[in-house]
């Protein structure tokens, strides 16, 4: 299943995943930490939820033209 993301959405998702996970300012996420729940629209017009991907390998490919 392909997810269609623009650059700002990608940055927002990554920012939320990295900085929105912890309420403790001194605790930073590390490899293996669980991501918070999120959802994104698919090319088919449905919604892909992170809960449906639990236990599966997920690759985020972030591409920019800067």
Secondary structure, DSSP 8 states (H G I E B T S, - for coil): --B---HHHHHHHHHHHHHSS-SSTT----TT------EEEBTTS-EEEGGGGTTS----------
